[in-house]
Amino acid sequence: MHAEPIFKKIKEEVRRELAAFKEEGITPGLAAIIATDNPPELLTAKKYVALKEADCREVGIYFEAHEICGYSPEDREKALLGLIEKLNLRDDITGILVQMPLPGFINRERLLEKINPMKDVDGLTPYNKGRMLSSYSLEEDLLPCTAVGIVQLLEYYRINPAGKDAVIVGRSDLVGRPLRILLEDRDATVTCLHRKTKNKYEKVAEGDLVVSAVGRPPELYREDSFRLTAELIKDGAVIVGVGGKRDPATGKMYFDVDVESVSEKASYVTPNIGGVGLMTRARLLKNLISATRRLAEQVKPY
Ligand SMILES: NC(=O)c1ccc[n+]([C@@H]2O[C@H](COP(=O)([O-])OP(=O)(O)OC[C@H]3O[C@@H](n4cnc5c(N)ncnc54)[C@H](OP(=O)(O)O)[C@@H]3O)[C@@H](O)[C@H]2O)c1
């Protein structure tokens, strides 16, 4: 399940929306905030932010990145909250995202709650999380990018979740939880697994659709490591790989899914490069367009 064709298609849509904005004098702008100074995490965060910046520049969207590192823990949280307040007030910034990971001493919820929900392009503020439990619009609401991206990738390949047993490994606010809702709303029967799940592998083996969003490869973790290989899955299962982790010593990436092995048994598999990551980036651009449109029209969602 290569995402390149749909990534291109979504970028074309975004370009068309930008052309319409131009005629109306509307200008979107994205601000990304990096807050970790742990070297391997900083490297990872910068790589993700660089990709987002490249996507924005390619289609002609203003982008700025802020690094809030090197303060004492209390001062860093204060600086982050102050920066979010300023970005909330700026008219040229229509989308704000806080790049994960964050240092453990930062109160993530308190930080996310500060973001104006109308500029919350990651869909992580309490208001936008609540939208998912209400009558949301997949197209227009600010919903978490990876979860929506996966659903759109399945749609593109005409894989209907209805009636399928879906197993999601991971239950984070970013991926597992929102995806659970989106798949249930499409009539799949969903099981979300986590570290304390009993008989994990038996549950994975029952999945018609298995999504792995863990990021703890056996090469880097002794405890709670996870890797999806052919022996763990059902014949003909659809496999979606989300997680991956970079070895801080070598820079090598290790992914949740052993694509070569699962390809022998699966009906569809996402590639580790050019799969879910592209869908996440595409949705971020779409969320930014939706946020910009609503801000311009002052259509308050609440
Ligand atoms: N490709 C993309 O666009 C994209 C986007 C977002 C994230 N990611 C990647 O996806 C991965 C997950 O990201 P995240 O933000 O969801 O991470 P996260 O917040 O750390 O969540 C990881 C989830 O995996 C569960 N888990 C950990 N070890 C497990 C195990 N051995 N068996 C079963 N479940 C286990 C955790 O369980 P507990 O809840 O019990 O701790 C948690 O629910 C990371 O590698 C991240 O880099 C990729």
The ligand as an SDF file (V2000), in Angstrom:
LIG
                    3D

 48 52  0  0  0  0  0  0  0  0999 V2000
    4.6040    7.2240   10.5410 N   0  0  0  0  0  0  0  0  0  0  0  0
    4.0160    8.2430   11.1460 C   0  0  0  0  0  0  0  0  0  0  0  0
    3.4920    9.1620   10.5220 O   0  0  0  0  0  0  0  0  0  0  0  0
    3.9420    8.2410   12.6310 C   0  0  0  0  0  0  0  0  0  0  0  0
    3.0650    9.1090   13.2850 C   0  0  0  0  0  0  0  0  0  0  0  0
    2.9490    9.0220   14.6730 C   0  0  0  0  0  0  0  0  0  0  0  0
    3.7560    8.1110   15.3570 C   0  0  0  0  0  0  0  0  0  0  0  0
    4.6440    7.3240   14.6810 N   0  0  0  0  0  0  0  0  0  0  0  0
    5.4690    6.3330   15.3680 C   0  0  0  0  0  0  0  0  0  0  0  0
    4.5840    5.3570   15.9220 O   0  0  0  0  0  0  0  0  0  0  0  0
    5.0960    4.8720   17.1450 C   0  0  0  0  0  0  0  0  0  0  0  0
    4.0650    5.0980   18.2240 C   0  0  0  0  0  0  0  0  0  0  0  0
    3.8880    6.4860   18.4110 O   0  0  0  0  0  0  0  0  0  0  0  0
    2.9760    7.0280   19.5940 P   0  0  0  0  0  0  0  0  0  0  0  0
    3.0830    8.4820   19.6190 O   0  0  0  0  0  0  0  0  0  0  0  0
    1.6570    6.3680   19.4980 O   0  0  0  0  0  0  0  0  0  0  0  0
    3.8270    6.4040   20.8320 O   0  0  0  0  0  0  0  0  0  0  0  0
    3.4950    6.2360   22.3470 P   0  0  0  0  0  0  0  0  0  0  0  0
    2.6920    7.3600   22.8460 O   0  0  0  0  0  0  0  0  0  0  0  0
    4.7880    5.8660   22.9800 O   0  0  0  0  0  0  0  0  0  0  0  0
    2.5410    4.9370   22.3760 O   0  0  0  0  0  0  0  0  0  0  0  0
    3.0220    3.6520   22.1380 C   0  0  0  0  0  0  0  0  0  0  0  0
    1.9280    2.6640   22.4500 C   0  0  0  0  0  0  0  0  0  0  0  0
    2.4550    1.3530   22.2530 O   0  0  0  0  0  0  0  0  0  0  0  0
    2.1610    0.5490   23.3780 C   0  0  0  0  0  0  0  0  0  0  0  0
    3.2120   -0.4510   23.5610 N   0  0  0  0  0  0  0  0  0  0  0  0
    4.5000   -0.2450   23.8920 C   0  0  0  0  0  0  0  0  0  0  0  0
    5.1480   -1.4290   23.9370 N   0  0  0  0  0  0  0  0  0  0  0  0
    4.2450   -2.3660   23.6170 C   0  0  0  0  0  0  0  0  0  0  0  0
    4.3050   -3.7740   23.4800 C   0  0  0  0  0  0  0  0  0  0  0  0
    5.4420   -4.4360   23.6490 N   0  0  0  0  0  0  0  0  0  0  0  0
    3.1930   -4.4460   23.1410 N   0  0  0  0  0  0  0  0  0  0  0  0
    2.0170   -3.7760   22.9350 C   0  0  0  0  0  0  0  0  0  0  0  0
    1.9060   -2.4450   23.0490 N   0  0  0  0  0  0  0  0  0  0  0  0
    3.0080   -1.7590   23.3860 C   0  0  0  0  0  0  0  0  0  0  0  0
    2.1100    1.5020   24.5440 C   0  0  0  0  0  0  0  0  0  0  0  0
    1.3870    0.8900   25.5870 O   0  0  0  0  0  0  0  0  0  0  0  0
    1.0820    1.6180   26.9830 P   0  0  0  0  0  0  0  0  0  0  0  0
   -0.0350    2.5730   26.6740 O   0  0  0  0  0  0  0  0  0  0  0  0
    0.6740    0.5150   27.8870 O   0  0  0  0  0  0  0  0  0  0  0  0
    2.3380    2.3250   27.3660 O   0  0  0  0  0  0  0  0  0  0  0  0
    1.4390    2.7230   23.9080 C   0  0  0  0  0  0  0  0  0  0  0  0
    0.0400    2.5900   23.9460 O   0  0  0  0  0  0  0  0  0  0  0  0
    6.4110    5.6170   17.3550 C   0  0  0  0  0  0  0  0  0  0  0  0
    7.4400    4.8410   16.8320 O   0  0  0  0  0  0  0  0  0  0  0  0
    6.2450    6.8830   16.5290 C   0  0  0  0  0  0  0  0  0  0  0  0
    7.4900    7.3970   16.1120 O   0  0  0  0  0  0  0  0  0  0  0  0
    4.7330    7.3600   13.3380 C   0  0  0  0  0  0  0  0  0  0  0  0
  1  2  1  0
  2  3  2  0
  2  4  1  0
  4  5  1  0
  4 48  2  0
  5  6  2  0
  6  7  1  0
  7  8  2  0
  8  9  1  0
  8 48  1  0
  9 10  1  0
  9 46  1  0
 10 11  1  0
 11 12  1  0
 11 44  1  0
 12 13  1  0
 13 14  1  0
 14 15  2  0
 14 16  1  0
 14 17  1  0
 17 18  1  0
 18 19  2  0
 18 20  1  0
 18 21  1  0
 21 22  1  0
 22 23  1  0
 23 24  1  0
 23 42  1  0
 24 25  1  0
 25 26  1  0
 25 36  1  0
 26 27  1  0
 26 35  1  0
 27 28  2  0
 28 29  1  0
 29 30  1  0
 29 35  2  0
 30 31  1  0
 30 32  2  0
 32 33  1  0
 33 34  2  0
 34 35  1  0
 36 37  1  0
 36 42  1  0
 37 38  1  0
 38 39  2  0
 38 40  1  0
 38 41  1  0
 42 43  1  0
 44 45  1  0
 44 46  1  0
 46 47  1  0
M  CHG  2   8   1  16  -1
M  END
$$$$
